[in-house]
Amino acid sequence: MKFTQENASSLGLTVPQLSILNTIRLKPNLTLKNITEELSLPKSTVSTALDGLVNLGLVERKTSQEDRREINLKVTTKGKQLSQKSIENSSSYRAMAFALESLPKEDIESLLRIHHDLLVYLKRMNIL
């Protein structure tokens, strides 16, 4: 959590804002309800964080074409750049990259295969 807090604050965001930004970047057109369910955060926390992201020009609210009562959320170009920067700046990301570089090629191939198998399983179970 410490790495995440440092990363978020270095970008001028709170941890919930960074989580929401990265979630919307990965899954465009989510609604407020989708985000609260995805991140297991209270609606009030998500709503306040989203207001901040919109005010910073990182996220846009768009009325749904299918249901005009629903508001879909989309990351702006500026938001995508900041989200990417959060990944690149992440201490845990850099630590993982450094650790992976020290592993033999066979171990990395095994990790990639296992990761792929887990991803296939999670998609089959409709978890992703």
N, C-alpha and C positions, 0 to 999 in steps of 0.2 A: 504494500500500500504506500510505503514511503516513496518508492520510485515513481509511482503514479502521481502522487501529490506534487513531487518536484517537477515532473514533466508537465503537468497541467499548469502549475503556477508559472513555469518558465514561458508558457504560451499565453499567459494572461487569462486562463480559464480555471474554473473549479473542476474537481474530479467528476461530479455528475455531468457538467457541460462537456468535458472531454469524452466521457463514455457515450453520451447521447450523440455527439458529433460523429464519432467513429462508427456507432451503430447505424446511423442514418446513411453514412457514406457506404457502408457495406450493403445496406438494404434500403434503397431509396423508396420514397413514397409511403413510409410508415406513418401511422397516425399516433397521436398522443397516447391513446389506449395501447397500441401495439408496443410502444417504447416502455410504458410502465410494466407491461407483462414481460417483455424481453429482458429488461434490466432489474426487475423486481424492486422498483423504486416507487415511492408514493406519488400519486398524481400531482400533488402540490409541488413536490421537488422537481419533477419533470417539467411542469408548466413554468415554474420560475426560471429554471435553467434554460428552457427553450426561448423564453422571452429575451434573456441575455444573449443567446446565440443569434436570434433574429436581429436584435439591436446592433450587434457587432458585424452584421452582414455575412454571417457564416452559414445560416440556414434560411430557407424561404418557406413560407406557408402558401400552399396552393389548394384551392377548392377542388375537391374530387369531381371528375367528370361523371362518375357513376352515381354518386350520392352527394348532392350539393350541401348537405349538412355536415359532411366529413371534410376534415382538413388534412391533406397529405403534406409531408415534410420532405424537403429536398436540400441537399448540401449545395451551396454556391461554389463557384470556382475558388474563391478565397477560402471557403471552408475546406474544400478538398486539399488545397495546398497546406493549410494548417494541420489537417488530419495526417497528411503524409509526413509532415515535419515532426508530429508527435511520435510517429512510429520510428522515424530515423533518430530522434533525440532520446528515445527511451533507453534508460540505463539498463533495464532488464533485456531489451532487444540487443543492445551492444554486448552485454555479458553472454547472452545465448550465442550470438554470432562468434564471439571469441572462443567459447567452449566447443562449438561445433568444428571450428577450424583445427582444433587439437585432436579430434577423433580420426581414426583410420577411415579410409574411404568405405570399407565394407560395413562399418558401424553406421555411417551416415546413410548408406543405401538401405540398411535394415530399418533405421528410423523412418525413412521416407516411405518404405513399404508399409510399415505398421501404421503410420499416419494416414496413408491412403486407405488402408483397410478400415480404420476407425471412421474416417469420413464417409466411406461407402455405407457402413453400417448405420451411422447416425442419419444419413439421408434416407435410407431405406425405412428407418423407424420414424421418419418425418420429424426429427428433432432439429434438423437444419433446413 
